[in-house]
Amino acid sequence: MNIIVQKYGGTSVESKEKLEKVCDNIINYKINKKKDIVIVVSAQGDTTDLLLQKAKVYSNMPNKRELDLLLSTGEIQTAALLSMMLNDKGYDTVGLTGEQAGILSDTTYGNATIKCIYPNNILNHLKNNKIVIVAGFQAVDKLGNITTLGRGGSDLSAVAIACALKAKKCEIYSDIDGIYSADPRIITKAKLLKNISYSEMLEAASAGAKVLHNRSVNVGKKNKMQIVVKNSQQKSQGSTIQEDKKDLIDKIKSNEDFEDYSIKFITKKDDISKICIVGDMVMSNKEAIIKIFNIAYEENITIFMISFSELAINLIVEKEKSVNFMKKLHDELILKEASTT
C-alpha cells in the first residue's frame, strides 16, 4: 500500500478555520497524489494545559492513572471533530483512539514507552478506502489502562505508526515552514534547513528544540523512516530528516564534501531546573548516588545532565517535576539519614 502518515500539532488544529486548512491538505493528498492516508492529531491549542489545570482544581494530588485518562480526551476530541468535518465533505473517515489504533505501551503513566503496534485495524480501514484519523499522545497497557506518551507524544505516535505500517514517509505539520538553524521567533535571520541528519536532529531535540519529540526522531532513525517537517497552513518545501551520511557513496550522490563539519543548529532549553546536592565527599558516596537514581526512576524523572565534584552533585531535570524531586531527595538523603544517626 502507498501509505503516508501525517501528524498535525496543536497550533495546526486549534480552531475550525485551521481544521478546514487541514481538511484541504488531506483531500489534496487523497485526490491528487493517490495516497492512503493516516492522520495523527494533537489536542487543540492549549487543551492539555487546561485539562491539567482542571485536574488540580478538582484534586490536590491527581492520581496518575486518572490523569492520563483525562488528558487523553484532548486528542480524542480533535480526532472526532476532524473526522466529522471530512465526512461532511463526502470522504469516508474513521477516528481511532490510541487503543483502537493498536498502540501498546508499558504502564508508566505520564511518559509511557511504546512496546509494539498492532496495525491490523488501521490497515483494514485503509483497505476499505477510509481516511484514518488517530488520536496521538496516547496508548494502552496490557491491562487496558490508557497511558500517555509524554509532552510532544503525538510526534512519537505518528512516527511509530508510520514505521509499523511501513509507510513511504511521515510528515509532521506545525505552524512553521520546517526546521531552522535556530528558533526564528528569537533569531530572525535563522536559516531554513533543507536536510538534517537523524543524529543532529536527535541532539537538537534533546537540547530543547521544540520542532520534534526526541523519542520520535530516535524511532525514525532506528527504522530509517523519512520524516518531513512542514507548515500546515501554507505551502512549504519543508525540512527532511534523513539517514546519517556515513559512507562515501552517499556523499558523492548528494554532492556534499566527504568531511562536512558545518554547524546545523543552535538551541536552548527553558523548562529545566538545576538541583544541587551538597555534602562532604559526596561524589564518593555510592549509597547516595544509588538513592538519587532510584528516586528518579520511581518518580519517572529524566535527568538531562549530571556533573560531580567532591562537594556537590548537580542535576539538570524537568522544571515541572523539580520541586517534587527535591522533596523526595531531601526525605531520602537528609531526613532518613538523620533519623538513623
Secondary structure, 3 states (H helix, E strand, C coil): CCEEEEEECHHHCCCHHHHHHHHHHHHHHHHHCCCEEEEEECCCCCHHHHHHHHHHHHCCCCCHHHHHHHHHHHHHHHHHHHHHHHHHCCCCEEEECCCCCCEEECCCCCCCCEEEECCHHHHHHHHCCCEEEEECCEEECCCCCEEECCCCHHHHHHHHHHHHHCCCEEEEEECCCCEECCCCCCCCCCCEECEEEHHHHHHHHHCCCCCCCHHHHHHHHHHCCCEEEEECCCCCCCEEEECCCCCHHHHHHCCCCCCCCCCCCCCCCCCEEEEEEECCCHHHCHHHHHHHHHHHHHCCCCEEEEEECCCEEEEEEEHHHHHHHHHHHHHHHHHHHHHCC
